[in-house]
């Protein structure tokens, strides 16, 4: 694992890592531990639907953290409140306004948890996904630190330095459950609509042939 490829704050020996899932956490946690940073894993993802999907991802995150002897914190599940918060944005595309608001809600909660635990820095595994907007995540993180005095968002592109490839290796090594969508029902619905459309298009092409 390459070291010192990220902009780690000099005084950061502990950090609250908001985790969306175990696969996305794995390489980031490995890098942190190799570089003198001990993460507390904070699982807070009220966007995930259905509840069964949420529980699977939560259990995998807890299994990963506890297997490494790390503190793991459950942010609880309040999907109904999340639906109320994003009301009116259901039709937004991926990387649209709904996603940025979702990031802001989750990272603000992460900042509050960091402060309660006496941790100055917080960061998120959301910035490891190719499907997410790093600009949106960074804006959300800075809004969160502004909302919670005494906290600092460690803005980082966790895809670089070989971490994305390492994530896929660790996914297999730990035999993690590997989800196929970001978590929310609107993302799932859009994905299904695309698959149906593609299926219909393929059927039409077959008829034409």
C-alpha positions in Angstrom: 0.0 0.0 0.0 1.4 3.4 -1.0 1.8 5.9 1.8 1.4 9.7 2.0 -0.5 10.0 -1.3 -3.4 11.8 0.5 -3.6 15.2 2.1 -3.8 14.0 5.7 -3.9 16.9 8.2 -0.7 16.9 10.3 -2.5 16.8 13.6 -5.0 14.1 12.6 -4.4 10.9 14.5 -8.1 10.0 15.0 -11.0 10.6 12.7 -14.7 9.8 12.4 -15.2 8.0 9.2 -18.8 8.2 7.9 -19.2 4.8 6.2 -21.8 4.0 3.5 -20.9 0.3 3.5 -18.1 -2.1 4.3 -16.7 -2.5 0.7 -16.2 1.3 0.4 -14.7 1.5 3.9 -12.2 -1.3 3.6 -9.3 0.2 1.6 -9.7 3.6 3.3 -9.5 2.1 6.7 -6.5 0.0 5.7 -4.7 3.1 4.4 -5.6 5.1 7.6 -4.2 2.4 9.9 -1.0 2.2 7.8 -0.6 6.0 8.1 -1.1 6.5 11.8 -4.8 7.5 11.7 -7.3 5.5 13.8 -10.8 5.7 12.5 -14.1 5.5 14.4 -16.6 4.0 11.9 -19.9 5.8 11.9 -22.7 4.1 10.0 -25.4 6.6 9.3 -27.4 6.0 6.1 -31.2 6.6 6.5 -31.4 6.9 2.7 -31.1 3.1 2.3 -34.2 1.2 1.2 -35.6 -1.3 1.9 -35.0 -2.0 5.5 -33.6 -5.4 4.8 -31.0 -3.9 2.5 -30.1 -1.4 5.2 -29.6 -4.2 7.8 -27.4 -6.2 5.5 -25.1 -3.3 4.8 -25.0 -2.3 8.5 -24.1 -5.8 9.6 -21.3 -6.0 7.1 -19.9 -2.6 8.2 -20.0 -3.7 11.9 -18.4 -7.0 11.1 -15.6 -5.3 9.3 -14.9 -2.7 12.0 -15.1 -5.2 14.9 -12.9 -7.6 13.0 -10.2 -4.9 13.0 -10.8 -3.9 16.6 -12.2 -0.5 15.7 -14.9 1.4 17.4 -18.1 1.2 15.4 -21.1 3.5 16.0 -24.7 2.9 14.8 -26.4 6.1 13.7 -29.8 4.5 13.7 -32.3 4.2 10.9 -34.9 7.0 10.3 -36.0 6.6 6.8 -39.3 8.4 7.2 -37.5 11.6 8.3 -35.1 11.3 5.4 -38.0 11.0 2.9 -39.5 14.1 4.4 -36.2 15.9 4.0 -35.9 15.1 0.3 -39.6 15.5 -0.5 -40.0 17.2 -3.9 -36.6 16.0 -5.2 -37.7 12.4 -5.9 -37.4 12.8 -9.6 -33.9 14.3 -9.6 -31.3 12.3 -11.5 -28.2 10.8 -9.9 -25.7 13.6 -9.0 -28.7 16.0 -8.9 -30.0 18.1 -6.0 -31.4 15.1 -4.1 -28.0 13.5 -3.8 -26.3 16.7 -2.6 -28.9 17.3 0.0 -28.6 13.7 1.1 -24.8 14.1 1.5 -25.3 17.2 3.5 -27.8 15.6 5.9 -25.6 12.6 6.5 -22.4 14.5 6.9 -24.0 17.1 9.2 -25.0 14.2 11.4 -21.5 12.8 11.1 -20.0 16.1 12.2 -22.3 16.1 15.3 -21.3 12.6 16.2 -17.6 13.6 15.8 -18.0 16.5 18.2 -19.9 14.3 20.7 -17.0 11.8 20.6 -14.4 14.5 21.0 -13.0 14.1 17.4 -12.0 17.1 15.4 -11.9 15.6 12.0 -14.5 13.7 10.0 -14.5 12.3 6.5 -16.7 10.0 4.4 -16.4 6.9 2.2 -18.9 8.5 -0.2 -15.8 10.0 -1.9 -14.6 6.6 -2.9 -17.4 5.9 -5.4 -17.0 6.5 -9.1 -20.8 7.2 -9.3 -20.7 10.1 -6.8 -19.8 13.8 -7.5 -16.7 14.7 -5.5 -17.7 18.4 -5.8 -21.1 17.7 -4.2 -19.5 15.7 -1.4 -17.0 18.4 -0.7 -19.6 21.1 -0.6 -21.7 19.0 1.7 -18.8 18.3 4.0 -17.9 22.0 4.3 -21.6 22.9 5.1 -21.5 20.2 7.8 -18.4 21.6 9.4 -19.8 25.1 9.3 -23.0 23.8 11.0 -21.1 22.1 13.8 -18.5 24.3 15.5 -15.2 22.7 16.3 -15.2 20.1 13.5 -13.2 20.0 10.3 -14.2 18.1 7.2 -11.3 16.1 5.7 -12.1 16.5 2.0 -10.4 13.7 0.1 -10.7 11.9 -3.1 -10.5 8.3 -1.8 -10.5 6.8 -5.3 -6.8 7.6 -6.0 -3.6 6.0 -4.9 -4.8 2.5 -5.9 -7.5 2.5 -3.3 -10.3 1.8 -5.7 -8.5 -1.3 -7.0 -7.6 -2.3 -3.4 -11.3 -2.0 -2.5 -12.2 -4.6 -5.0 -9.5 -6.9 -3.7 -10.6 -6.6 -0.1 -14.2 -7.1 -1.2 -13.3 -10.6 -2.3 -10.9 -11.2 0.7 -13.6 -10.3 3.3 -16.4 -11.9 1.2 -18.4 -8.7 1.6 -21.9 -8.3 0.4 -21.6 -6.1 -2.7 -24.6 -3.9 -3.3 -25.7 -3.0 -6.8 -27.2 0.5 -6.2 -26.4 3.5 -4.0 -29.2 2.7 -1.5 -32.2 4.9 -2.0 -35.4 3.8 -3.7 -35.3 6.6 -6.2 -31.9 5.4 -7.4 -33.1 1.9 -7.5 -36.2 2.9 -9.4 -34.2 4.8 -12.0 -31.8 1.9 -12.4 -34.8 -0.5 -13.0 -36.4 1.9 -15.5 -33.1 2.0 -17.4 -32.8 -1.8 -17.5 -36.4 -2.1 -18.7 -35.8 0.5 -21.4 -32.7 -1.2 -22.5 -34.5 -4.5 -22.5 -37.3 -3.1 -24.7 -34.7 -1.5 -27.0 -32.9 -4.8 -27.3 -36.2 -6.5 -28.1 -37.1 -3.9 -30.7 -33.7 -4.4 -32.3 -34.2 -8.1 -32.4 -37.5 -7.6 -34.1 -36.0 -5.3 -36.6 -33.3 -7.9 -37.3 
